[in-house]
């Protein structure tokens, strides 16, 4: 599979590393306008790096749009007369719907992927969808590629990708804030900062691993930790008094609504 990336930022670099390190049968080229980024990317063997988008995507089976949404208009202009009907366009642009991409590029073979930052350490998850025009071998390759970076969920309804953008796309920021808050609490009580961060980070990591491995409902796992009248019960009561659940729900809702506004150009 020949893959041409437009944009060589951090997320693109993570995906490229997954492809090359995962042993997938692929030839990868990147179009990146920033010289410093080209220098970083060129150090990886098996990767062709160029300053020209047209050069990167010519002959590619999959064209990956790995740019910021506000850069899409300029990228679309650079692809005029270059993009071919038999190529599949895969977008990782947050909030840009396939309808908008298809209209601007006048293209039908489209995949939209919402990755998240833990993909940088092969622990991410990607929500994605594709139009019916995308060939089966490209669908299969995309799934394999995303699994090299953690996990993936393919949806037939693009709205689920929009929801995942607010949940798993923005979610790492919520988790990092929670880790930060746990660590700050430890410091307030007298722990050294580095010890508090270590405890908080490993606690979140281990708890997530336990939930994933056991497949038990989070409420069941929570109850396993909670003894009547104990320390955990007191802590959970404080979280409930602070509207912890509602605050998290409101955060995801706010992110989703902002994503819809951005998609409408607001």
C-alpha positions as CSV (number, residue, x, y, z in Angstrom):
1,X,0.0,0.0,0.0
2,X,1.4,3.4,-0.9
3,X,0.6,6.2,1.5
4,X,1.1,9.9,1.1
5,X,0.9,12.2,4.1
6,X,0.1,15.8,3.9
7,X,1.5,17.2,7.1
8,X,4.3,15.7,9.3
9,X,3.3,16.8,12.8
10,X,3.3,14.8,16.0
11,X,0.2,12.7,15.2
12,X,1.3,12.0,11.7
13,X,4.7,10.9,13.0
14,X,3.0,8.5,15.5
15,X,1.0,6.9,12.7
16,X,4.0,6.7,10.4
17,X,6.0,5.0,13.2
18,X,3.2,2.5,13.7
19,X,3.1,1.7,10.0
20,X,6.9,1.3,9.6
21,X,7.6,-0.4,13.0
22,X,4.6,-2.6,12.7
23,X,5.9,-4.3,9.6
24,X,3.0,-3.4,7.4
25,X,3.5,-3.7,3.7
26,X,3.6,0.0,2.8
27,X,5.6,2.7,1.1
28,X,5.3,6.1,2.9
29,X,5.9,9.6,1.7
30,X,5.3,12.9,3.6
31,X,4.7,16.4,2.3
32,X,5.8,18.8,5.1
33,X,6.5,22.5,4.5
34,X,8.5,23.1,7.7
35,X,12.2,22.4,7.2
36,X,12.8,21.5,10.8
37,X,10.1,18.9,10.7
38,X,11.4,17.5,7.4
39,X,14.8,17.1,9.0
40,X,13.3,15.1,12.0
41,X,11.3,12.9,9.7
42,X,14.1,12.3,7.2
43,X,16.1,10.5,9.9
44,X,13.6,7.5,9.8
45,X,14.6,4.9,7.2
46,X,12.0,3.8,4.7
47,X,10.4,7.3,4.6
48,X,10.4,9.7,1.7
49,X,10.1,13.4,2.8
50,X,9.4,16.3,0.6
51,X,8.3,20.0,0.8
52,X,5.7,19.5,-2.0
53,X,2.3,18.0,-1.2
54,X,1.8,17.0,-4.9
55,X,5.0,15.0,-4.9
56,X,4.1,13.2,-1.6
57,X,0.6,12.1,-2.8
58,X,1.3,11.3,-6.5
59,X,0.7,7.6,-7.0
60,X,-0.5,7.0,-3.4
61,X,-3.3,4.6,-2.7
62,X,-4.1,6.5,0.5
63,X,-3.7,10.3,0.9
64,X,-3.6,11.2,4.6
65,X,-4.7,14.8,5.6
66,X,-2.7,15.3,8.8
67,X,-3.1,19.0,9.0
68,X,-5.0,21.5,11.3
69,X,-8.6,22.2,10.1
70,X,-7.7,25.8,9.4
71,X,-5.1,24.6,6.9
72,X,-7.5,22.5,4.9
73,X,-8.5,25.2,2.4
74,X,-4.9,25.7,1.4
75,X,-4.2,22.0,1.2
76,X,-7.3,21.4,-0.9
77,X,-6.1,24.1,-3.4
78,X,-2.7,22.3,-3.6
79,X,-4.5,19.0,-4.5
80,X,-6.5,20.5,-7.4
81,X,-5.6,18.5,-10.5
82,X,-3.4,16.1,-8.5
83,X,-5.9,14.0,-6.5
84,X,-7.3,11.0,-8.5
85,X,-10.6,9.3,-8.2
86,X,-9.0,5.9,-7.4
87,X,-7.2,7.4,-4.4
88,X,-8.7,7.3,-0.9
89,X,-8.5,10.4,1.2
90,X,-8.0,9.7,5.0
91,X,-8.5,12.7,7.3
92,X,-7.5,13.0,10.9
93,X,-8.6,16.6,11.0
94,X,-10.7,17.1,14.2
95,X,-14.3,18.3,13.6
96,X,-14.2,18.3,9.8
97,X,-16.9,16.1,8.5
98,X,-16.7,13.9,5.4
99,X,-19.4,15.8,3.7
100,X,-17.3,19.0,3.8
101,X,-14.1,17.2,2.8
102,X,-15.9,15.5,-0.1
103,X,-17.4,18.7,-1.4
104,X,-14.2,20.7,-1.2
105,X,-12.1,18.0,-2.9
106,X,-14.9,16.8,-5.2
107,X,-14.0,13.3,-4.0
108,X,-16.0,10.2,-3.0
109,X,-13.5,7.7,-1.5
110,X,-13.2,9.1,2.1
111,X,-12.1,7.9,5.5
112,X,-12.4,10.0,8.6
113,X,-10.3,9.0,11.7
114,X,-10.4,10.5,15.2
115,X,-7.2,9.4,16.9
116,X,-6.0,10.5,20.3
117,X,-2.6,11.4,21.7
118,X,-1.8,8.1,23.6
119,X,-1.2,6.8,20.1
120,X,2.3,8.3,20.5
121,X,3.0,5.4,22.9
122,X,0.9,2.8,21.1
123,X,-1.9,3.0,23.7
124,X,-4.4,5.1,21.8
125,X,-7.8,4.5,20.4
126,X,-9.2,5.7,17.1
127,X,-12.8,6.1,16.1
128,X,-13.3,6.0,12.3
129,X,-15.7,5.7,9.5
130,X,-15.6,5.4,5.7
131,X,-17.8,6.0,2.7
132,X,-19.1,3.0,0.8
133,X,-16.8,3.9,-2.1
134,X,-13.6,3.0,-0.2
135,X,-12.2,-0.4,-1.5
136,X,-12.1,-3.3,0.9
137,X,-8.4,-3.7,0.9
138,X,-8.0,0.0,2.0
139,X,-10.6,-0.6,4.8
140,X,-8.6,-3.7,5.9
141,X,-5.3,-1.8,5.8
142,X,-6.7,1.1,7.8
143,X,-7.9,-1.1,10.6
144,X,-4.5,-2.9,10.8
145,X,-2.7,0.5,10.8
146,X,-4.8,1.9,13.6
147,X,-4.4,-1.3,15.7
148,X,-0.6,-0.8,15.5
149,X,-1.2,2.3,17.5
150,X,-3.5,0.8,20.2
151,X,-7.1,0.1,19.4
152,X,-9.8,1.1,16.9
153,X,-13.5,1.2,16.5
154,X,-15.1,1.6,13.0
155,X,-18.6,3.1,12.8
156,X,-21.1,3.2,10.0
157,X,-22.6,6.4,11.4
158,X,-20.3,9.4,11.3
159,X,-22.1,11.0,14.3
160,X,-20.4,8.5,16.5
161,X,-17.1,9.8,15.4
162,X,-18.2,13.3,16.4
163,X,-19.1,12.0,19.8
164,X,-15.8,10.1,20.1
165,X,-14.0,13.3,19.3
166,X,-15.4,14.8,22.5
167,X,-14.9,11.7,24.6
168,X,-11.7,9.9,23.5
169,X,-10.2,12.6,21.4
170,X,-10.4,15.3,24.1
171,X,-10.5,12.7,26.9
172,X,-6.8,12.5,27.5
173,X,-6.9,16.2,28.6
174,X,-9.5,15.4,31.2
175,X,-7.5,12.4,32.4
176,X,-4.3,14.5,32.7
177,X,-6.2,17.1,34.7
178,X,-7.4,14.3,37.0
179,X,-3.9,13.0,37.4
180,X,-2.7,16.5,38.1
181,X,-5.4,17.0,40.7
182,X,-4.6,13.7,42.5
183,X,-0.9,14.6,42.6
184,X,-1.7,18.1,43.9
185,X,-3.8,16.6,46.7
186,X,-0.9,14.4,47.6
187,X,1.5,17.3,47.7
188,X,-0.9,19.3,49.9
189,X,-1.0,16.4,52.4
190,X,2.8,16.3,52.5
191,X,4.1,14.0,49.7
192,X,7.1,15.2,47.5
193,X,5.8,16.3,44.1
194,X,7.6,13.6,42.1
195,X,6.2,10.9,44.5
196,X,2.7,12.2,44.2
197,X,2.8,12.3,40.4
198,X,4.2,8.8,40.3
199,X,1.4,7.5,42.6
200,X,-1.3,9.3,40.7
201,X,-0.1,8.3,37.2
202,X,0.3,4.6,38.1
203,X,-3.0,4.6,39.9
204,X,-4.8,5.8,36.8
205,X,-2.8,3.5,34.5
206,X,-3.5,0.5,36.7
207,X,-7.1,1.2,37.2
208,X,-7.7,1.6,33.4
209,X,-5.8,-1.7,32.8
210,X,-7.9,-3.5,35.4
211,X,-11.2,-2.2,33.9
212,X,-10.0,-3.3,30.4
213,X,-8.7,-6.7,31.3
214,X,-11.6,-7.8,33.6
215,X,-14.3,-6.2,31.4
216,X,-16.2,-5.6,34.6
217,X,-18.5,-2.6,34.9
218,X,-16.7,0.4,36.4
219,X,-19.3,0.6,39.2
220,X,-18.5,-3.0,40.2
221,X,-14.8,-2.3,40.3
222,X,-15.5,0.9,42.4
223,X,-17.6,-1.1,44.9
224,X,-14.7,-3.6,45.3
225,X,-12.5,-0.7,46.6
226,X,-15.2,0.8,48.8
227,X,-15.8,-0.4,52.3
228,X,-18.8,1.0,54.3
229,X,-17.7,3.9,56.4
230,X,-14.2,3.7,55.1
231,X,-11.7,6.1,53.6
232,X,-12.8,5.5,50.0
233,X,-16.4,6.0,50.9
234,X,-15.6,9.3,52.4
235,X,-13.6,10.3,49.3
236,X,-16.4,9.3,46.9
237,X,-18.9,11.2,49.0
238,X,-16.8,14.3,48.5
239,X,-16.7,13.7,44.8
240,X,-20.5,13.4,44.6
241,X,-20.9,16.5,46.7
242,X,-18.7,18.3,44.1
243,X,-20.9,17.0,41.2
244,X,-18.0,15.0,39.8
245,X,-20.1,12.9,37.5
246,X,-22.1,15.8,36.2
247,X,-19.0,17.9,35.6
248,X,-17.4,15.1,33.5
249,X,-20.6,14.7,31.6
250,X,-20.8,18.5,31.0
251,X,-17.2,18.6,29.8
252,X,-17.9,15.9,27.1
253,X,-21.1,17.6,26.2
254,X,-19.4,21.0,25.9
255,X,-16.6,19.6,23.7
256,X,-19.2,17.9,21.5
257,X,-21.2,21.1,21.0
258,X,-18.0,23.1,20.3
259,X,-17.1,20.5,17.7
260,X,-20.4,21.0,16.0
261,X,-20.0,24.7,16.0
262,X,-16.5,24.4,14.5
263,X,-17.9,22.1,11.8
264,X,-20.4,24.8,10.9
265,X,-17.6,27.4,10.7
266,X,-18.5,29.3,13.9
